């Protein structure tokens, strides 16, 4: 092997390190916005700082806003707010900079863990480094630098190391049992959806431990070494966390047997592995302008499902290390079964490729390996696809960061606020500083993080057709001044609906805070 070939992986890794470092510095200078899930988590953290119990969300009660209601927030795992919370306490940071530091550390840890896993799985250093570069050039990797997505970035930090551990153990031992026990807790702490990945990893480890024998006794013994610590890990998670509140699997809304339910999970290698769902602004769950209509989207997803299966078959046929092929197939099958059944039962899980990100991460080195040994035309075609993905992902990042820097405002939380302007935020902060018993009403949970001396309520935004469940909006009682921030376009029927949701108040007044936002306020009890 030539010296230039031997050092090529180092050059690639230096490029990735430079890219991640620059973006990390920019993020620390201008902290990101925050996804709603993480914003709710931060509200829990704020409540804990004020003396409320662990993981308890405390809000004005709907039956009487003069009193507080409490809810154990088991819908999401606690890591998304506890990790930034720890940094906030240790270094005296605001939530914005604490979440920025979380992202910077997690991105480094995630790439390092995946690189070590790819090498452990039998890929050369160059293939492993190229896989890391492809991962770092995708929109899913850039997203946390624009919006702190909580569990997503924490899981990314851990998943490569978990996969490495699954490969590492080839015989039963105390170290294996400890790894299984702790991996369940750490993974769930990062993101609750890790549980299906945990199951896939355990299945893989059991098969790997028993692959050299056909004796049922040995399979049972090996299953004991994997299964017992896993049961203990899951039991602790359930008793201490999941059993105390609602989670996405708590309620089914019926059954859905449409094509998308089965095709979307099958298409996950390409949807998640090369950001195709992101580049299409979401084929089913839209996150921007709709590019493809429903019929077109289903046709594309069905085609990608077929191509994904073909790609996995090609990888399994050509990649020499069958440990990697076995792991890829197991994780793919478990993801299709678990998330496909969740879609079929219409659980509260969105049709987004981010739920399959681990499949996308797993398939990248195998895809690079297959195309690196294909004819030149195929190599060029694959390079073109990666180039297009990188181009659009970089465009997303650059334009989003410019918007983050020029179009958002920052309050005391340090989080980039996208649903308020400077004039409105300054006025809200003034009201918060001059009141001690007021209630603020917003339509985005991140805005509640700017309220330091009073309480806040977050309502779901209203569509133009106002198709809502009224019971979700009604808040009875009276508790000091009530301030409701609304977009200017709400003036009219939507504002009327909101004001009627607070029957304990009368005599609302309107103040225009800016061209974009208005404030309805009242103090008098009905």
MITOR-963304 format. One line per field, with one value per residue (C-alpha): residue number from 1; x, y, z; residue in three letters; chain. Coordinates in Angstrom, 1 decimal. Layout:
BEGIN
num = [NUM;...]
c1 = [X;...]
c2 = [Y;...]
c3 = [Z;...]
residuo = [ala;...]
cadena = [A;...]
This chain:
BEGIN
num = [1;2;3;4;5;6;7;8;9;10;11;12;13;14;15;16;17;18;19;20;21;22;23;24;25;26;27;28;29;30;31;32;33;34;35;36;37;38;39;40;41;42;43;44;45;46;47;48;49;50;51;52;53;54;55;56;57;58;59;60;61;62;63;64;65;66;67;68;69;70;71;72;73;74;75;76;77;78;79;80;81;82;83;84;85;86;87;88;89;90;91;92;93;94;95;96;97;98;99;100;101;102;103;104;105;106;107;108;109;110;111;112;113;114;115;116;117;118;119;120;121;122;123;124;125;126;127;128;129;130;131;132;133;134;135;136;137;138;139;140;141;142;143;144;145;146;147;148;149;150;151;152;153;154;155;156;157;158;159;160;161;162;163;164;165;166;167;168;169;170;171;172;173;174;175;176;177;178;179;180;181;182;183;184;185;186;187;188;189;190;191;192;193;194;195;196;197;198;199;200;201;202;203;204;205;206;207;208;209;210;211;212;213;214;215;216;217;218;219;220;221;222;223;224;225;226;227;228;229;230;231;232;233;234;235;236;237;238;239;240;241;242;243;244;245;246;247;248;249;250;251;252;253;254;255;256;257;258;259;260;261;262;263;264;265;266;267;268;269;270;271;272;273;274;275;276;277;278;279;280;281;282;283;284;285;286;287;288;289;290;291;292;293;294;295;296;297;298;299;300;301;302;303;304;305;306;307;308;309;310;311;312;313;314;315;316;317;318;319;320;321;322;323;324;325;326;327;328;329;330;331;332;333;334;335;336;337;338;339;340;341;342;343;344;345;346;347;348;349;350;351;352;353;354;355;356;357;358;359;360;361;362;363;364;365;366;367;368;369;370;371;372;373;374;375;376;377;378;379;380;381;382;383;384;385;386;387;388;389;390;391;392;393;394;395;396;397;398;399;400;401;402;403;404;405;406;407;408;409;410;411;412;413;414;415;416;417;418;419;420;421;422;423;424;425;426;427;428;429;430;431;432;433;434;435;436;437;438;439;440;441;442;443;444;445;446;447;448;449;450;451;452;453;454;455;456;457;458;459;460;461;462;463;464;465;466;467;468;469;470;471;472;473;474;475;476;477;478;479;480;481;482;483;484;485;486;487;488;489;490;491;492;493;494;495;496;497;498;499;500;501;502;503;504;505;506;507;508;509;510;511;512;513;514;515;516;517;518;519;520;521;522;523;524;525;526]
c1 = [0.0;1.4;2.1;-0.5;-3.1;-2.3;-2.7;-5.8;-8.1;-6.3;-6.9;-10.6;-10.9;-9.1;-11.6;-14.5;-12.9;-12.4;-16.0;-17.5;-15.2;-16.2;-19.9;-19.4;-17.8;-20.6;-23.2;-21.6;-21.6;-25.2;-27.1;-29.8;-33.5;-35.2;-37.6;-40.9;-40.1;-36.9;-38.6;-41.1;-38.1;-36.5;-39.8;-39.6;-36.0;-37.0;-39.7;-37.1;-34.9;-37.8;-38.2;-40.7;-40.1;-38.0;-39.3;-42.5;-44.0;-45.9;-48.4;-51.5;-54.3;-57.1;-59.7;-58.4;-55.4;-54.9;-53.7;-50.9;-51.3;-48.5;-47.7;-44.8;-43.5;-42.7;-43.4;-39.8;-36.6;-34.9;-31.5;-32.6;-32.8;-30.7;-27.4;-27.7;-29.0;-25.8;-23.7;-25.8;-25.1;-21.4;-20.5;-23.2;-24.5;-28.0;-30.0;-29.1;-25.3;-25.7;-27.6;-25.0;-22.2;-24.3;-24.5;-20.8;-19.8;-22.4;-21.4;-17.8;-18.7;-21.1;-18.6;-15.8;-18.0;-19.2;-15.7;-14.5;-17.5;-17.0;-13.4;-14.5;-17.0;-14.2;-14.1;-10.7;-9.8;-10.4;-13.9;-14.7;-13.4;-15.4;-18.5;-18.0;-17.6;-20.9;-22.6;-21.3;-22.5;-26.1;-29.0;-29.7;-26.2;-26.6;-30.0;-28.8;-26.7;-29.9;-32.5;-31.5;-33.3;-32.6;-32.8;-31.8;-28.4;-27.8;-28.7;-26.3;-23.5;-24.2;-25.3;-21.9;-20.4;-23.4;-22.9;-19.2;-20.0;-22.4;-19.5;-16.9;-18.3;-17.9;-18.4;-20.4;-18.9;-19.6;-18.4;-21.0;-23.8;-22.7;-22.6;-26.1;-27.5;-25.8;-26.5;-30.2;-30.2;-27.8;-29.6;-33.0;-31.7;-30.6;-33.9;-36.7;-37.0;-33.6;-35.6;-36.2;-32.5;-31.7;-33.8;-32.1;-28.6;-29.5;-30.8;-27.6;-25.4;-27.3;-26.8;-23.2;-22.5;-24.2;-23.2;-20.7;-23.0;-26.4;-27.0;-30.1;-28.5;-25.8;-28.3;-30.3;-27.3;-26.1;-29.7;-29.5;-26.4;-28.0;-31.6;-31.3;-29.5;-31.7;-34.8;-33.4;-32.6;-36.0;-37.8;-36.0;-36.9;-40.5;-41.0;-39.1;-40.2;-42.5;-45.2;-45.7;-47.1;-48.1;-45.8;-46.2;-47.3;-50.0;-52.9;-53.8;-56.0;-57.1;-55.5;-53.9;-53.2;-52.3;-49.2;-47.1;-47.3;-45.3;-43.3;-41.9;-40.0;-38.8;-37.5;-35.7;-32.1;-32.3;-34.7;-32.5;-29.1;-28.9;-31.3;-33.9;-36.8;-35.2;-34.4;-38.0;-39.2;-40.8;-42.5;-45.4;-44.8;-43.9;-41.4;-41.6;-43.1;-44.8;-42.7;-44.6;-48.3;-49.5;-49.7;-46.3;-44.9;-46.3;-44.8;-41.4;-41.5;-42.5;-39.6;-37.1;-38.4;-37.5;-34.1;-33.4;-34.0;-31.8;-29.0;-29.1;-28.9;-25.9;-24.2;-24.8;-23.4;-20.3;-19.1;-16.7;-17.3;-20.6;-20.8;-21.7;-24.1;-25.8;-26.2;-27.5;-30.2;-31.2;-31.6;-33.4;-35.9;-36.5;-37.0;-39.5;-41.4;-41.4;-42.0;-44.2;-46.4;-46.5;-47.6;-50.2;-51.7;-51.5;-49.5;-48.3;-45.1;-44.6;-43.7;-40.2;-36.9;-35.2;-36.9;-34.8;-31.6;-29.6;-30.5;-29.1;-25.9;-25.5;-25.9;-23.4;-20.1;-21.5;-22.9;-19.5;-17.8;-20.1;-19.8;-16.0;-15.7;-18.3;-17.7;-16.4;-19.8;-21.5;-18.8;-19.3;-23.1;-22.8;-20.4;-22.8;-25.6;-23.4;-22.4;-26.1;-27.0;-24.0;-24.9;-28.5;-27.5;-24.9;-27.5;-29.9;-27.3;-26.0;-29.4;-30.7;-27.7;-28.1;-31.8;-30.7;-28.3;-30.5;-34.1;-34.4;-34.1;-32.6;-34.0;-32.8;-33.0;-30.3;-32.4;-33.0;-36.7;-38.3;-42.0;-41.6;-39.8;-37.5;-40.2;-42.6;-40.0;-38.8;-42.4;-43.0;-39.8;-40.9;-44.2;-42.5;-40.2;-43.0;-45.5;-45.3;-48.7;-49.4;-50.1;-48.7;-50.2;-48.1;-48.4;-44.9;-43.4;-40.0;-41.5;-42.4;-38.7;-38.4;-40.8;-38.7;-41.0;-44.5;-46.2;-47.1;-49.5;-48.7;-51.6;-51.5;-51.4;-54.8;-55.3;-57.4;-60.3;-60.0;-60.5;-59.7;-60.8;-62.2;-61.5;-57.8;-58.0;-60.4;-58.6;-61.0;-60.5;-58.7;-55.2;-53.9;-53.2;-53.5;-51.4;-52.0;-49.4;-50.8;-49.6;-51.2;-53.1;-55.1;-57.0;-60.7;-62.3;-59.2;-58.5;-62.2;-61.9;-58.8;-60.3;-63.4;-61.0;-60.4;-64.0;-62.7;-61.7;-63.6;-62.8;-59.9;-57.8;-55.6;-52.2;-50.2;-46.6;-45.3;-46.3;-46.3;-47.6;-50.4;-51.1;-54.5;-54.6;-57.2;-57.1;-60.8;-62.5;-65.8]
c2 = [0.0;3.4;6.1;8.4;5.6;4.8;8.5;9.2;8.3;10.9;13.6;12.7;12.8;16.1;17.6;16.2;17.5;21.0;21.1;20.0;22.4;25.4;24.6;24.1;27.5;29.2;27.4;28.6;32.1;31.9;29.2;27.3;27.2;24.3;21.6;21.5;18.2;19.6;22.8;20.8;19.1;22.4;23.5;20.4;21.3;24.9;23.4;21.1;24.1;25.8;22.9;20.7;16.9;15.0;15.0;16.8;19.4;22.0;24.3;26.3;23.8;23.8;23.4;26.5;28.5;29.8;26.4;24.3;20.9;18.4;15.7;13.2;13.7;10.2;11.0;11.7;10.5;12.9;13.2;15.9;18.4;16.9;16.9;20.6;21.2;19.7;22.0;25.0;24.2;23.4;26.4;29.0;29.0;29.8;27.1;28.2;27.9;24.8;23.0;24.3;22.7;19.5;19.4;20.1;17.2;14.8;15.3;14.6;11.5;10.2;10.4;8.9;6.0;5.3;5.4;2.9;0.7;0.7;-0.4;-3.1;-4.3;-5.1;-2.0;-0.3;3.0;4.7;3.3;4.1;7.6;8.1;6.8;9.4;12.1;11.1;11.1;14.6;16.0;15.1;17.3;15.1;15.9;19.6;19.9;20.1;23.2;24.9;23.4;21.6;18.3;16.8;13.0;12.8;14.2;12.4;9.1;9.9;10.3;6.9;4.6;4.0;3.0;0.7;-1.0;-1.3;-3.0;-5.4;-6.5;-6.6;-9.4;-12.9;-15.0;-14.8;-12.9;-10.5;-7.7;-8.6;-8.6;-5.2;-3.8;-5.0;-3.6;-0.2;0.1;-0.1;2.7;5.0;4.5;5.1;8.2;9.5;8.7;6.4;5.1;3.4;0.5;-1.1;-0.6;-2.2;-5.2;-5.5;-5.3;-8.0;-10.3;-9.8;-10.5;-13.7;-15.0;-14.1;-15.8;-19.0;-19.0;-21.8;-24.3;-25.9;-27.2;-25.8;-25.8;-23.4;-21.1;-21.0;-20.3;-17.5;-16.2;-16.1;-14.0;-11.5;-11.7;-11.4;-8.1;-6.8;-7.7;-6.0;-2.9;-2.7;-3.4;-0.5;1.8;0.8;1.0;4.3;6.1;4.7;3.5;6.9;8.7;8.5;7.7;7.2;3.6;4.4;4.8;3.5;5.6;2.7;0.7;1.9;-0.6;1.8;1.2;3.9;1.9;-1.0;0.8;3.6;1.4;-0.8;2.4;3.6;2.7;5.3;7.7;8.0;6.9;9.6;12.3;11.7;12.3;15.5;16.7;16.2;18.3;15.2;12.8;12.2;14.5;17.8;20.2;22.8;23.5;20.4;19.1;15.8;15.2;12.2;9.9;10.9;10.4;6.9;5.9;7.3;5.5;2.2;2.5;3.4;0.4;-1.9;-0.3;-0.5;-4.2;-4.6;-2.6;-4.6;-7.8;-6.5;-5.5;-8.9;-10.6;-8.6;-7.3;-9.9;-9.6;-11.4;-9.8;-6.5;-8.1;-9.9;-6.8;-4.8;-7.4;-7.8;-4.0;-3.6;-6.4;-5.2;-1.6;-2.7;-4.8;-2.4;0.9;-0.7;-2.1;1.3;2.9;0.1;0.8;4.5;5.3;8.8;8.3;10.5;9.3;10.8;9.2;10.4;7.5;5.2;7.1;4.1;2.2;5.0;5.1;1.3;1.1;3.8;2.0;-1.1;1.0;2.7;-0.6;-2.1;1.0;1.2;-2.2;-1.5;-0.3;3.2;4.5;3.2;4.8;8.2;7.9;7.2;10.1;12.3;11.3;12.0;15.3;16.3;15.3;17.3;20.3;20.5;19.8;22.6;24.9;24.0;24.7;28.0;29.5;28.3;29.7;33.1;33.0;32.0;34.9;37.6;36.7;35.2;37.0;36.0;36.4;35.3;31.6;32.1;30.1;31.5;32.4;32.1;32.8;36.3;39.4;41.8;44.4;41.8;39.9;43.1;43.9;40.4;40.6;43.9;42.5;39.5;41.7;43.9;41.1;38.3;36.6;36.9;34.1;34.3;32.3;31.3;29.1;27.6;25.9;27.6;31.0;29.9;29.6;33.4;33.7;33.9;35.4;34.2;31.2;30.3;28.2;26.8;26.2;24.4;26.9;27.4;26.5;28.8;26.3;26.2;22.4;21.9;20.0;22.8;20.9;21.1;24.9;25.7;27.1;28.1;30.4;33.6;34.3;37.8;39.5;37.3;38.1;36.2;36.7;36.0;36.4;39.4;37.2;35.7;39.0;38.0;34.6;32.8;35.4;35.2;31.4;31.8;34.5;32.4;29.6;31.7;32.2;33.5;36.8;39.7;43.0;42.0;44.8;44.6;46.0;45.8;45.0;45.0;44.4;40.7;40.2;41.4;41.1;40.5;41.1;41.3;41.6;41.7;38.5;37.6]
c3 = [0.0;-0.9;1.6;0.0;0.1;3.7;4.8;2.7;5.6;7.8;5.2;5.1;8.9;9.0;6.6;8.7;11.9;10.4;9.2;12.5;14.4;12.3;12.7;16.4;16.8;14.8;17.0;20.2;18.8;17.7;19.6;17.7;18.0;19.7;18.6;20.4;22.1;23.6;24.5;26.7;28.2;29.1;30.7;32.9;33.7;34.6;37.0;38.6;39.2;41.0;43.4;41.6;41.4;38.9;35.4;36.4;34.1;36.1;34.4;35.3;35.6;33.0;35.7;37.5;36.3;39.8;40.7;39.2;37.5;37.4;34.9;34.8;31.3;30.2;26.5;26.0;27.7;30.2;28.6;26.2;29.0;31.7;29.7;28.8;32.3;33.7;31.5;32.6;36.2;35.8;33.6;34.4;30.8;29.6;28.0;24.5;25.0;27.1;24.3;21.9;23.9;24.1;20.3;19.8;22.1;20.8;17.2;17.9;20.0;17.4;14.5;16.6;17.7;14.2;12.8;15.4;14.7;10.9;11.4;13.9;11.3;8.9;6.7;5.8;7.4;4.1;3.6;7.3;6.9;3.7;5.5;8.2;5.6;3.8;7.2;8.0;4.7;5.2;6.3;9.3;10.6;10.0;11.7;15.3;14.4;13.4;15.8;19.0;18.6;22.0;22.0;18.3;18.8;22.1;20.5;17.6;20.2;21.7;18.9;17.3;20.6;21.2;17.9;18.6;21.9;20.1;17.9;20.6;22.8;21.3;24.5;27.7;30.5;33.4;31.2;28.6;31.2;32.5;28.9;28.2;31.5;31.1;27.3;28.0;30.5;28.6;25.3;26.9;28.7;25.3;23.5;24.3;20.8;21.4;22.8;19.4;18.5;21.9;21.0;17.6;19.2;21.7;19.0;17.1;20.2;21.0;17.4;17.4;20.7;19.5;15.8;16.2;17.8;17.1;20.6;22.1;25.6;24.4;22.8;26.0;28.1;25.8;25.8;29.6;29.6;27.3;28.4;32.2;32.3;29.5;31.5;34.6;32.5;31.0;34.3;35.9;33.0;33.1;36.9;37.4;34.2;31.5;34.0;35.4;32.4;28.7;25.9;22.1;22.5;25.1;22.7;19.2;17.0;14.9;12.0;8.8;6.1;3.3;1.2;3.0;6.2;4.8;2.0;4.2;6.6;3.7;2.0;5.1;3.9;1.1;2.8;5.9;4.5;1.9;3.3;0.5;2.8;4.0;0.5;-0.5;2.5;3.8;1.4;3.9;6.9;5.3;6.9;4.2;0.8;-0.6;-3.5;-4.3;-4.1;-2.2;-5.2;-6.4;-2.9;-2.6;-6.0;-5.0;-1.6;-3.2;-5.7;-3.0;-1.0;-3.9;-4.5;-0.7;-0.7;-3.8;-2.2;1.1;-0.9;-2.9;0.3;2.0;-1.2;-1.6;1.9;3.2;6.9;7.6;11.1;9.5;7.0;9.8;11.9;9.0;8.2;11.8;12.4;9.1;9.9;13.4;12.3;9.6;12.1;15.0;13.2;10.6;13.3;15.0;11.7;11.2;14.7;14.1;17.2;17.7;15.5;12.5;9.0;9.1;8.1;11.3;13.1;10.9;11.1;12.5;9.3;7.3;9.3;9.1;5.3;4.3;4.7;2.9;0.1;-0.3;-0.4;-3.0;-5.3;-4.8;-6.5;-9.2;-12.8;-13.2;-14.5;-11.3;-9.1;-10.9;-10.5;-6.8;-6.4;-8.2;-5.8;-2.7;-4.3;-4.8;-1.3;0.1;-2.0;-0.9;2.7;2.7;1.1;3.9;6.6;5.1;4.4;7.8;9.7;8.0;9.0;12.5;12.7;11.1;11.6;15.1;18.4;21.7;25.2;28.6;27.7;25.1;22.6;19.1;19.1;15.7;16.7;18.0;17.0;19.0;19.7;21.0;23.0;24.7;25.7;27.0;29.1;30.5;31.5;33.1;35.1;36.4;37.4;39.9;39.4;35.7;33.2;29.7;26.8;23.8;20.8;20.9;24.0;23.5;24.2;27.7;28.5;28.4;31.3;34.5;37.2;36.2;34.7;31.1;29.1;25.6;23.2;19.9;16.9;15.1;11.5;9.3;9.5;13.4;13.5;17.2;20.2;22.4;25.6;24.9;24.9;27.8;30.9;33.6;36.6;37.2;38.4;38.0;34.7;31.6;28.5;25.2;22.5;19.0;15.4;13.8;11.4;14.3;14.7;14.0;14.4;15.7;18.3;19.4;19.8;22.0;24.2;24.8;26.0;29.2;30.5;33.8;32.2;30.6;29.1;26.9;25.3;22.2;21.8;18.6;19.5;16.0;12.4;13.1;16.7;18.9;22.6;24.1;27.8;30.7;34.4;35.4;36.5;34.9]
residuo = [unk;unk;unk;unk;unk;unk;unk;unk;unk;unk;unk;unk;unk;unk;unk;unk;unk;unk;unk;unk;unk;unk;unk;unk;unk;unk;unk;unk;unk;unk;unk;unk;unk;unk;unk;unk;unk;unk;unk;unk;unk;unk;unk;unk;unk;unk;unk;unk;unk;unk;unk;unk;unk;unk;unk;unk;unk;unk;unk;unk;unk;unk;unk;unk;unk;unk;unk;unk;unk;unk;unk;unk;unk;unk;unk;unk;unk;unk;unk;unk;unk;unk;unk;unk;unk;unk;unk;unk;unk;unk;unk;unk;unk;unk;unk;unk;unk;unk;unk;unk;unk;unk;unk;unk;unk;unk;unk;unk;unk;unk;unk;unk;unk;unk;unk;unk;unk;unk;unk;unk;unk;unk;unk;unk;unk;unk;unk;unk;unk;unk;unk;unk;unk;unk;unk;unk;unk;unk;unk;unk;unk;unk;unk;unk;unk;unk;unk;unk;unk;unk;unk;unk;unk;unk;unk;unk;unk;unk;unk;unk;unk;unk;unk;unk;unk;unk;unk;unk;unk;unk;unk;unk;unk;unk;unk;unk;unk;unk;unk;unk;unk;unk;unk;unk;unk;unk;unk;unk;unk;unk;unk;unk;unk;unk;unk;unk;unk;unk;unk;unk;unk;unk;unk;unk;unk;unk;unk;unk;unk;unk;unk;unk;unk;unk;unk;unk;unk;unk;unk;unk;unk;unk;unk;unk;unk;unk;unk;unk;unk;unk;unk;unk;unk;unk;unk;unk;unk;unk;unk;unk;unk;unk;unk;unk;unk;unk;unk;unk;unk;unk;unk;unk;unk;unk;unk;unk;unk;unk;unk;unk;unk;unk;unk;unk;unk;unk;unk;unk;unk;unk;unk;unk;unk;unk;unk;unk;unk;unk;unk;unk;unk;unk;unk;unk;unk;unk;unk;unk;unk;unk;unk;unk;unk;unk;unk;unk;unk;unk;unk;unk;unk;unk;unk;unk;unk;unk;unk;unk;unk;unk;unk;unk;unk;unk;unk;unk;unk;unk;unk;unk;unk;unk;unk;unk;unk;unk;unk;unk;unk;unk;unk;unk;unk;unk;unk;unk;unk;unk;unk;unk;unk;unk;unk;unk;unk;unk;unk;unk;unk;unk;unk;unk;unk;unk;unk;unk;unk;unk;unk;unk;unk;unk;unk;unk;unk;unk;unk;unk;unk;unk;unk;unk;unk;unk;unk;unk;unk;unk;unk;unk;unk;unk;unk;unk;unk;unk;unk;unk;unk;unk;unk;unk;unk;unk;unk;unk;unk;unk;unk;unk;unk;unk;unk;unk;unk;unk;unk;unk;unk;unk;unk;unk;unk;unk;unk;unk;unk;unk;unk;unk;unk;unk;unk;unk;unk;unk;unk;unk;unk;unk;unk;unk;unk;unk;unk;unk;unk;unk;unk;unk;unk;unk;unk;unk;unk;unk;unk;unk;unk;unk;unk;unk;unk;unk;unk;unk;unk;unk;unk;unk;unk;unk;unk;unk;unk;unk;unk;unk;unk;unk;unk;unk;unk;unk;unk;unk;unk;unk;unk;unk;unk;unk;unk;unk;unk;unk;unk;unk;unk;unk;unk;unk;unk;unk;unk;unk;unk;unk;unk;unk;unk;unk;unk;unk;unk;unk;unk;unk;unk;unk;unk;unk;unk;unk;unk;unk;unk;unk;unk;unk;unk;unk;unk;unk;unk;unk]
cadena = [A;A;A;A;A;A;A;A;A;A;A;A;A;A;A;A;A;A;A;A;A;A;A;A;A;A;A;A;A;A;A;A;A;A;A;A;A;A;A;A;A;A;A;A;A;A;A;A;A;A;A;A;A;A;A;A;A;A;A;A;A;A;A;A;A;A;A;A;A;A;A;A;A;A;A;A;A;A;A;A;A;A;A;A;A;A;A;A;A;A;A;A;A;A;A;A;A;A;A;A;A;A;A;A;A;A;A;A;A;A;A;A;A;A;A;A;A;A;A;A;A;A;A;A;A;A;A;A;A;A;A;A;A;A;A;A;A;A;A;A;A;A;A;A;A;A;A;A;A;A;A;A;A;A;A;A;A;A;A;A;A;A;A;A;A;A;A;A;A;A;A;A;A;A;A;A;A;A;A;A;A;A;A;A;A;A;A;A;A;A;A;A;A;A;A;A;A;A;A;A;A;A;A;A;A;A;A;A;A;A;A;A;A;A;A;A;A;A;A;A;A;A;A;A;A;A;A;A;A;A;A;A;A;A;A;A;A;A;A;A;A;A;A;A;A;A;A;A;A;A;A;A;A;A;A;A;A;A;A;A;A;A;A;A;A;A;A;A;A;A;A;A;A;A;A;A;A;A;A;A;A;A;A;A;A;A;A;A;A;A;A;A;A;A;A;A;A;A;A;A;A;A;A;A;A;A;A;A;A;A;A;A;A;A;A;A;A;A;A;A;A;A;A;A;A;A;A;A;A;A;A;A;A;A;A;A;A;A;A;A;A;A;A;A;A;A;A;A;A;A;A;A;A;A;A;A;A;A;A;A;A;A;A;A;A;A;A;A;A;A;A;A;A;A;A;A;A;A;A;A;A;A;A;A;A;A;A;A;A;A;A;A;A;A;A;A;A;A;A;A;A;A;A;A;A;A;A;A;A;A;A;A;A;A;A;A;A;A;A;A;A;A;A;A;A;A;A;A;A;A;A;A;A;A;A;A;A;A;A;A;A;A;A;A;A;A;A;A;A;A;A;A;A;A;A;A;A;A;A;A;A;A;A;A;A;A;A;A;A;A;A;A;A;A;A;A;A;A;A;A;A;A;A;A;A;A;A;A;A;A;A;A;A;A;A;A;A;A;A;A;A;A;A;A;A;A;A;A;A;A;A;A;A;A;A;A;A;A;A;A;A;A;A;A;A;A]
